[in-house]
């Protein structure tokens, strides 16, 4: 058996988050002692692992609970699906890395690259279709279609204004880097509020999607290259600023839900 503190240290989740998972029935402790302390067995840890896997796949907590509580849920099958998804991501990243290596060799004069298609092998129509399928699987077809519809609804002037606003946000973050402000500083977090509001031009993002954008900006070579044109450190700095921003939002949401639950229990006791 593991105490809630031990589970928190093992997973790097906060104790408050584990308490909240208990409150909403997502992860119940295996046993609660007479002193009220929560204890978790190996079965509970395996369920928690599934929760973290599905969070990595950008599902929200309600969706995760529905999946895990389904009578058709099978842990081994789920692990196999997670593995297949991660292997697909690895294959994609390896292809991108291979393309970068080929291009670097060409630029260094080590490879004449008579076949210029090697420069774009990671961006073929087939791969673009694969990436679109991955995005739809990860974020849901509705979210992708919503983004396409919203962008198509703007006229040329509106699109330019949206892009200018986005550029201004990233330039302000670059200025914060130059003056030595840390990503979690109030000034930078105020800019992150503007960044969050800007995403609504495209879709209504969940916290999981916001966190995923931070990872994408820093991990994907195309995003990293474009952000590098604004500032060499922008991609990594932006990821850290987003992590802080989303953590704060998530903490506030958990505290609000716990407060609502406390208020409801007080009302029920009257």
Backbone torsions as a table, in degrees:
resi	resn	phi	psi	omega
1	UNK	NA	144.1	178.8
2	UNK	-118.2	139.7	174.4
3	UNK	-76.6	164.7	179.6
4	UNK	-62.8	-33.8	178.4
5	UNK	-66.5	-40.9	179.1
6	UNK	-65.9	-39.6	177.9
7	UNK	-65.0	-40.1	178.4
8	UNK	-61.6	-43.4	179.4
9	UNK	-67.8	-35.0	-178.6
10	UNK	-69.2	-37.0	-172.7
11	UNK	-104.8	-10.4	-175.5
12	UNK	65.4	21.4	168.7
13	UNK	-88.1	157.1	177.1
14	UNK	-81.5	154.6	176.2
15	UNK	-59.5	-38.8	179.7
16	UNK	-62.3	-38.3	177.7
17	UNK	-64.1	-43.1	177.9
18	UNK	-63.1	-38.7	176.1
19	UNK	-61.7	-40.2	-179.9
20	UNK	-67.1	-40.4	176.5
21	UNK	-58.0	-36.9	176.5
22	UNK	-66.9	-44.9	-177.4
23	UNK	-57.6	-41.1	-175.8
24	UNK	-92.2	2.1	176.7
25	UNK	79.7	12.8	179.9
26	UNK	-76.4	-41.8	178.6
27	UNK	-141.5	98.2	178.7
28	UNK	-85.3	142.6	175.5
29	UNK	-64.9	151.7	179.7
30	UNK	-71.2	-29.8	179.6
31	UNK	-154.3	143.2	174.3
32	UNK	-117.7	120.5	-176.9
33	UNK	-71.0	169.1	178.2
34	UNK	-59.6	-27.0	179.3
35	UNK	-84.8	2.1	178.7
36	UNK	87.6	-0.4	-178.9
37	UNK	-73.3	138.2	179.2
38	UNK	-88.6	142.8	177.7
39	UNK	-133.5	142.4	-174.8
40	UNK	-125.1	132.5	177.6
41	UNK	-96.2	-174.8	-176.4
42	UNK	-64.3	-33.2	178.3
43	UNK	-63.5	-41.2	178.4
44	UNK	-66.2	-37.8	178.7
45	UNK	-65.1	-38.1	177.2
46	UNK	-64.7	-38.2	177.1
47	UNK	-65.7	-40.7	178.6
48	UNK	-63.6	-37.3	176.9
49	UNK	-60.5	-42.1	178.3
50	UNK	-62.7	-40.6	178.6
51	UNK	-58.0	-45.9	-178.6
52	UNK	-68.0	-36.9	176.0
53	UNK	-61.5	-46.4	-177.8
54	UNK	-69.7	-31.2	173.3
55	UNK	-63.8	-38.3	177.5
56	UNK	-62.5	-29.5	178.9
57	UNK	-88.9	10.6	171.9
58	UNK	74.8	19.5	173.8
59	UNK	-78.9	145.3	176.1
60	UNK	-83.1	170.0	-171.9
61	UNK	-62.9	-37.6	179.2
62	UNK	-64.3	-41.1	178.6
63	UNK	-65.0	-41.6	179.8
64	UNK	-61.4	-43.7	179.8
65	UNK	-61.3	-42.7	178.8
66	UNK	-61.3	-42.0	-179.2
67	UNK	-65.2	-49.5	-175.1
68	UNK	-69.8	-29.1	-178.8
69	UNK	-87.8	-4.4	179.6
70	UNK	-64.9	138.4	177.9
71	UNK	-65.1	-14.1	-179.0
72	UNK	-96.0	-0.3	-177.7
73	UNK	-70.3	134.3	178.7
74	UNK	-131.4	121.6	-174.4
75	UNK	-60.6	-44.9	-178.3
76	UNK	-63.6	-42.8	178.4
77	UNK	-63.3	-39.7	179.8
78	UNK	-63.6	-42.8	179.0
79	UNK	-62.8	-39.0	178.1
80	UNK	-64.1	-39.1	178.3
81	UNK	-67.4	-41.3	177.7
82	UNK	-60.0	-43.7	-179.3
83	UNK	-61.8	-43.5	-179.2
84	UNK	-62.8	-40.9	179.3
85	UNK	-64.0	-44.4	-179.7
86	UNK	-67.0	-38.4	177.7
87	UNK	-64.5	-36.8	177.6
88	UNK	-64.5	-40.6	177.0
89	UNK	-63.7	-42.5	180.0
90	UNK	-61.5	-42.6	-179.8
91	UNK	-60.8	-42.8	179.6
92	UNK	-62.9	-46.7	-179.0
93	UNK	-65.3	-38.9	178.6
94	UNK	-63.9	-37.5	178.3
95	UNK	-65.8	-41.5	178.1
96	UNK	-64.2	-42.5	178.0
97	UNK	-62.4	-41.8	178.4
98	UNK	-61.2	-41.1	177.8
99	UNK	-63.4	-41.9	177.7
100	UNK	-62.5	-42.3	179.6
101	UNK	-62.3	-44.1	179.1
102	UNK	-60.6	-42.6	-178.2
103	UNK	-67.6	-41.2	178.7
104	UNK	-62.6	-41.3	177.9
105	UNK	-62.3	-39.1	178.6
106	UNK	-64.7	-45.4	-179.0
107	UNK	-66.3	-31.6	179.5
108	UNK	-82.4	-4.6	178.9
109	UNK	82.3	10.9	-178.7
110	UNK	-87.3	-10.0	-177.7
111	UNK	-143.6	116.2	-179.3
112	UNK	-64.2	-21.8	177.9
113	UNK	46.3	63.0	177.9
114	UNK	-62.4	-28.4	177.7
115	UNK	-96.6	96.8	-177.2
116	UNK	-66.4	-12.9	179.1
117	UNK	-62.1	-22.7	179.4
118	UNK	-61.8	-27.1	179.5
119	UNK	-65.0	-26.7	-171.5
120	UNK	-122.0	19.2	-175.2
121	UNK	-65.5	-25.0	178.9
122	UNK	-81.5	-5.4	-174.6
123	UNK	-124.4	27.0	180.0
124	UNK	-68.1	160.0	177.3
125	UNK	-54.9	-37.2	178.9
126	UNK	-62.8	-42.6	179.7
127	UNK	-69.0	-36.9	178.7
128	UNK	-61.2	-40.4	177.4
129	UNK	-64.9	-37.5	178.5
130	UNK	-64.7	-43.6	-179.8
131	UNK	-62.9	-40.5	179.9
132	UNK	-63.5	-40.5	177.6
133	UNK	-62.3	-41.8	-180.0
134	UNK	-62.9	-42.1	-179.9
135	UNK	-63.7	-41.7	-179.9
136	UNK	-66.0	-37.2	178.1
137	UNK	-68.5	-37.7	-175.1
138	UNK	-77.4	-45.3	-175.3
139	UNK	-104.5	-13.1	-178.5
140	UNK	95.9	139.9	-178.4
141	UNK	-60.4	-36.7	-178.2
142	UNK	-61.6	-40.1	-179.0
143	UNK	-67.2	-42.0	179.0
144	UNK	-65.5	-46.0	-179.2
145	UNK	-64.1	-36.4	178.4
146	UNK	-61.7	-42.9	179.7
147	UNK	-62.9	-43.3	179.2
148	UNK	-62.2	-43.8	-178.5
149	UNK	-64.5	-44.0	-177.7
150	UNK	-62.9	-45.8	-177.4
151	UNK	-65.3	-38.2	-179.7
152	UNK	-68.2	-22.1	-177.5
153	UNK	-77.4	-14.5	-178.7
154	UNK	-87.3	145.7	173.7
155	UNK	-83.5	178.7	-174.4
156	UNK	-60.5	-42.0	-179.1
157	UNK	-66.0	-40.4	179.3
158	UNK	-65.2	-41.9	179.0
159	UNK	-61.5	-41.8	179.7
160	UNK	-65.3	-40.1	179.3
161	UNK	-64.3	-39.7	178.8
162	UNK	-64.1	-44.2	179.3
163	UNK	-65.3	-39.5	178.3
164	UNK	-63.4	-40.3	178.8
165	UNK	-63.4	-42.6	178.1
166	UNK	-62.7	-43.0	178.5
167	UNK	-61.3	-39.3	179.6
168	UNK	-63.7	-37.8	178.7
169	UNK	-62.5	-47.6	-178.0
170	UNK	-69.0	-33.1	177.0
171	UNK	-66.7	-37.3	177.9
172	UNK	-66.8	-36.2	177.1
173	UNK	-67.4	-39.3	178.0
174	UNK	-61.6	-38.2	177.3
175	UNK	-64.1	-37.4	178.7
176	UNK	-64.2	-36.7	176.8
177	UNK	-63.0	-44.3	-175.6
178	UNK	-65.0	-32.9	-179.1
179	UNK	-90.2	1.3	173.7
180	UNK	85.4	18.6	177.6
181	UNK	-75.4	134.6	177.7
182	UNK	-73.9	156.8	-178.1
183	UNK	-59.0	-27.1	-178.1
184	UNK	-92.6	8.5	-179.5
185	UNK	-69.3	151.1	179.7
186	UNK	-57.1	-37.6	-179.3
187	UNK	-62.8	-43.9	-179.9
188	UNK	-70.0	-38.8	-179.9
189	UNK	-66.5	-28.8	173.2
190	UNK	-64.5	-37.9	176.6
191	UNK	-66.6	-34.5	179.8
192	UNK	-66.0	-29.0	174.1
193	UNK	-62.5	-43.6	177.3
194	UNK	-63.1	-41.5	178.7
195	UNK	-60.6	-44.5	179.4
196	UNK	-60.6	-46.8	-179.3
197	UNK	-63.1	-33.2	-179.4
198	UNK	-65.8	-31.9	-179.1
199	UNK	-64.5	-21.7	-178.6
200	UNK	-70.0	-12.6	172.7
201	UNK	-65.8	-21.0	-173.8
202	UNK	-109.8	-40.1	179.6
203	UNK	-170.9	172.1	176.7
204	UNK	-97.0	103.0	-171.7
205	UNK	-81.5	141.6	169.6
206	UNK	-81.2	169.5	176.9
207	UNK	-62.0	-36.1	179.7
208	UNK	-64.2	-39.5	178.9
209	UNK	-67.6	-41.5	178.2
210	UNK	-59.6	-44.9	179.7
211	UNK	-64.1	-39.4	179.2
212	UNK	-65.4	-33.2	177.3
213	UNK	-63.2	-40.4	178.3
214	UNK	-60.0	-42.4	178.6
215	UNK	-66.9	-41.5	-179.1
216	UNK	-62.4	-44.5	-178.5
217	UNK	-57.7	-37.4	-175.2
218	UNK	-90.5	-26.6	-173.4
219	UNK	-94.2	-32.6	-174.8
220	UNK	-82.8	126.6	-175.6
221	UNK	-60.1	-33.6	-179.2
222	UNK	-66.4	-47.0	178.0
223	UNK	-63.7	-43.8	-177.7
224	UNK	-61.4	-39.3	179.6
225	UNK	-64.9	-45.5	-178.4
226	UNK	-66.3	-42.3	178.0
227	UNK	-66.5	-31.9	178.6
228	UNK	-62.8	-25.4	177.5
229	UNK	-69.0	-26.1	178.0
230	UNK	-85.1	-46.5	178.4
231	UNK	-160.8	138.1	-175.9
232	UNK	-60.6	-29.4	-176.6
233	UNK	-100.4	3.6	-170.1
234	UNK	-62.0	-44.6	-175.1
235	UNK	-60.2	-49.3	-178.7
236	UNK	-68.1	-42.3	-179.9
237	UNK	-63.2	-42.2	179.7
238	UNK	-63.8	-40.8	177.1
239	UNK	-58.4	-46.4	-178.6
240	UNK	-65.1	-37.9	178.6
241	UNK	-66.4	-38.7	178.9
242	UNK	-67.5	-41.8	178.1
243	UNK	-57.1	-46.3	179.2
244	UNK	-63.1	-43.6	-178.2
245	UNK	-62.3	-46.9	-177.9
246	UNK	-70.0	-38.7	177.1
247	UNK	-58.6	-43.0	179.7
248	UNK	-65.3	-41.5	178.1
249	UNK	-64.2	-42.0	-178.4
250	UNK	-66.3	-41.9	178.3
251	UNK	-62.7	-44.2	179.2
252	UNK	-62.8	-38.9	179.7
253	UNK	-67.0	-42.8	178.7
254	UNK	-63.4	-43.7	179.5
255	UNK	-63.9	-38.1	178.1
256	UNK	-64.8	-43.7	-179.6
257	UNK	-65.3	-41.1	178.1
258	UNK	-64.2	-38.7	178.2
259	UNK	-65.1	-41.4	177.5
260	UNK	-62.6	-40.8	179.0
261	UNK	-63.6	-41.2	178.4
262	UNK	-63.2	-41.8	179.4
263	UNK	-64.0	-40.5	-179.7
264	UNK	-65.7	-39.6	178.7
265	UNK	-65.8	-37.9	177.7
266	UNK	-64.1	-41.8	178.3
267	UNK	-63.7	-39.8	180.0
268	UNK	-66.1	-27.6	-176.7
269	UNK	-83.4	-12.2	-179.6
270	UNK	-76.4	NA	NA
